[in-house]
Amino acid sequence: MATTLETAITAQEFVRSAAEVLDRVRERGEHFVVVRDGERVAAIEPVSAAKRAHGGVTLRQFIDLLREAPRPDSKFADDLEAIQCNQPPMAQTQWDSSSTPASS
Protein backbone atom coordinates (compact mmCIF):
# COMPACT_ATOMS: atom_id res chain seq x y z
CA MET A 1 0.00 0.00 0.00
CA ALA A 2 1.42 3.39 -1.00
CA THR A 3 2.11 5.96 1.68
CA THR A 4 1.09 9.55 1.04
CA LEU A 5 3.61 12.19 2.09
CA GLU A 6 2.24 14.96 4.24
CA THR A 7 3.60 18.47 4.57
CA ALA A 8 3.41 19.81 8.12
CA ILE A 9 2.37 23.45 8.36
CA THR A 10 1.77 25.54 11.46
CA ALA A 11 -1.63 27.08 12.03
CA GLN A 12 -0.10 30.53 11.58
CA GLU A 13 1.50 29.50 8.26
CA PHE A 14 -1.84 28.09 7.11
CA VAL A 15 -3.64 31.33 7.93
CA ARG A 16 -1.08 33.32 5.92
CA SER A 17 -1.10 30.98 2.92
CA ALA A 18 -4.50 29.25 2.95
CA ALA A 19 -5.27 30.03 -0.69
CA GLU A 20 -1.91 28.64 -1.85
CA VAL A 21 -2.27 25.52 0.29
CA LEU A 22 -5.76 24.85 -1.05
CA ASP A 23 -4.55 25.36 -4.62
CA ARG A 24 -1.76 22.82 -4.05
CA VAL A 25 -4.26 20.35 -2.60
CA ARG A 26 -6.66 20.77 -5.51
CA GLU A 27 -4.18 21.00 -8.35
CA ARG A 28 -1.39 18.67 -7.20
CA GLY A 29 -3.18 16.39 -4.75
CA GLU A 30 -0.86 17.40 -1.91
CA HIS A 31 -1.64 16.55 1.71
CA PHE A 32 -1.03 18.95 4.61
CA VAL A 33 -1.17 18.53 8.38
CA VAL A 34 -1.84 21.65 10.43
CA VAL A 35 0.16 21.71 13.67
CA ARG A 36 -0.69 23.94 16.63
CA ASP A 37 1.49 24.01 19.74
CA GLY A 38 3.29 20.90 18.49
CA GLU A 39 0.04 18.90 18.14
CA ARG A 40 -1.44 17.70 14.86
CA VAL A 41 -4.90 19.27 14.80
CA ALA A 42 -6.13 19.03 11.22
CA ALA A 43 -5.49 17.32 7.91
CA ILE A 44 -6.05 19.03 4.59
CA GLU A 45 -6.20 16.61 1.69
CA PRO A 46 -8.07 16.13 -1.56
CA VAL A 47 -11.69 15.13 -1.05
CA SER A 48 -11.19 11.95 -3.05
CA ALA A 49 -8.43 10.83 -0.65
CA ALA A 50 -10.61 11.54 2.38
CA LYS A 51 -13.50 9.60 0.83
CA ARG A 52 -11.23 6.61 0.17
CA ALA A 53 -9.78 6.73 3.68
CA HIS A 54 -13.15 6.99 5.42
CA GLY A 55 -15.41 5.20 2.96
CA GLY A 56 -17.39 8.42 2.59
CA VAL A 57 -19.97 9.22 -0.02
CA THR A 58 -21.38 12.48 -1.27
CA LEU A 59 -24.85 13.58 -0.25
CA ARG A 60 -26.11 12.81 -3.77
CA GLN A 61 -24.64 9.28 -3.58
CA PHE A 62 -26.24 8.78 -0.16
CA ILE A 63 -29.66 9.86 -1.46
CA ASP A 64 -29.29 7.49 -4.42
CA LEU A 65 -28.38 4.65 -2.03
CA LEU A 66 -31.48 5.36 0.05
CA ARG A 67 -33.67 5.32 -3.06
CA GLU A 68 -32.22 1.95 -4.10
CA ALA A 69 -32.48 0.37 -0.64
CA PRO A 70 -35.24 -2.16 -0.06
CA ARG A 71 -38.32 -0.82 1.72
CA PRO A 72 -39.13 -2.08 5.22
CA ASP A 73 -41.64 -4.89 5.36
CA SER A 74 -45.05 -4.60 7.04
CA LYS A 75 -43.69 -5.75 10.43
CA PHE A 76 -40.96 -3.11 10.63
CA ALA A 77 -43.07 -0.66 12.67
CA ASP A 78 -44.02 -3.46 15.07
CA ASP A 79 -40.33 -4.31 15.52
CA LEU A 80 -39.48 -0.69 16.29
CA GLU A 81 -42.31 -0.46 18.81
CA ALA A 82 -41.15 -3.65 20.54
CA ILE A 83 -37.61 -2.30 20.77
CA GLN A 84 -38.86 0.97 22.22
CA CYS A 85 -41.06 -0.77 24.80
CA ASN A 86 -38.14 -2.89 26.00
CA GLN A 87 -35.76 0.02 26.57
CA PRO A 88 -34.97 0.79 30.21
CA PRO A 89 -36.07 4.20 31.45
CA MET A 90 -33.47 6.93 31.07
CA ALA A 91 -31.99 8.52 34.16
CA GLN A 92 -33.01 12.11 34.75
CA THR A 93 -30.33 14.63 33.79
CA GLN A 94 -29.73 18.25 34.63
CA TRP A 95 -31.30 19.10 31.28
CA ASP A 96 -34.63 17.59 32.35
CA SER A 97 -35.32 20.40 34.85
CA SER A 98 -37.70 22.99 33.48
CA SER A 99 -35.76 26.14 32.77
CA THR A 100 -38.20 27.25 30.11
CA PRO A 101 -41.87 27.97 30.62
CA ALA A 102 -44.16 25.05 29.87
CA SER A 103 -46.32 25.48 26.84
CA SER A 104 -50.03 25.59 27.53
C-alpha positions in Angstrom: 0.0 0.0 0.0 1.4 3.4 -1.0 2.1 6.0 1.7 1.1 9.5 1.0 3.6 12.2 2.1 2.2 15.0 4.2 3.6 18.5 4.6 3.4 19.8 8.1 2.4 23.4 8.4 1.8 25.5 11.5 -1.6 27.1 12.0 -0.1 30.5 11.6 1.5 29.5 8.3 -1.8 28.1 7.1 -3.6 31.3 7.9 -1.1 33.3 5.9 -1.1 31.0 2.9 -4.5 29.2 2.9 -5.3 30.0 -0.7 -1.9 28.6 -1.9 -2.3 25.5 0.3 -5.8 24.8 -1.1 -4.5 25.4 -4.6 -1.8 22.8 -4.0 -4.3 20.3 -2.6 -6.7 20.8 -5.5 -4.2 21.0 -8.3 -1.4 18.7 -7.2 -3.2 16.4 -4.8 -0.9 17.4 -1.9 -1.6 16.6 1.7 -1.0 18.9 4.6 -1.2 18.5 8.4 -1.8 21.6 10.4 0.2 21.7 13.7 -0.7 23.9 16.6 1.5 24.0 19.7 3.3 20.9 18.5 0.0 18.9 18.1 -1.4 17.7 14.9 -4.9 19.3 14.8 -6.1 19.0 11.2 -5.5 17.3 7.9 -6.0 19.0 4.6 -6.2 16.6 1.7 -8.1 16.1 -1.6 -11.7 15.1 -1.0 -11.2 12.0 -3.1 -8.4 10.8 -0.6 -10.6 11.5 2.4 -13.5 9.6 0.8 -11.2 6.6 0.2 -9.8 6.7 3.7 -13.1 7.0 5.4 -15.4 5.2 3.0 -17.4 8.4 2.6 -20.0 9.2 0.0 -21.4 12.5 -1.3 -24.9 13.6 -0.3 -26.1 12.8 -3.8 -24.6 9.3 -3.6 -26.2 8.8 -0.2 -29.7 9.9 -1.5 -29.3 7.5 -4.4 -28.4 4.6 -2.0 -31.5 5.4 0.1 -33.7 5.3 -3.1 -32.2 2.0 -4.1 -32.5 0.4 -0.6 -35.2 -2.2 -0.1 -38.3 -0.8 1.7 -39.1 -2.1 5.2 -41.6 -4.9 5.4 -45.0 -4.6 7.0 -43.7 -5.8 10.4 -41.0 -3.1 10.6 -43.1 -0.7 12.7 -44.0 -3.5 15.1 -40.3 -4.3 15.5 -39.5 -0.7 16.3 -42.3 -0.5 18.8 -41.1 -3.6 20.5 -37.6 -2.3 20.8 -38.9 1.0 22.2 -41.1 -0.8 24.8 -38.1 -2.9 26.0 -35.8 0.0 26.6 -35.0 0.8 30.2 -36.1 4.2 31.4 -33.5 6.9 31.1 -32.0 8.5 34.2 -33.0 12.1 34.7 -30.3 14.6 33.8 -29.7 18.3 34.6 -31.3 19.1 31.3 -34.6 17.6 32.4 -35.3 20.4 34.8 -37.7 23.0 33.5 -35.8 26.1 32.8 -38.2 27.3 30.1 -41.9 28.0 30.6 -44.2 25.1 29.9 -46.3 25.5 26.8 -50.0 25.6 27.5 
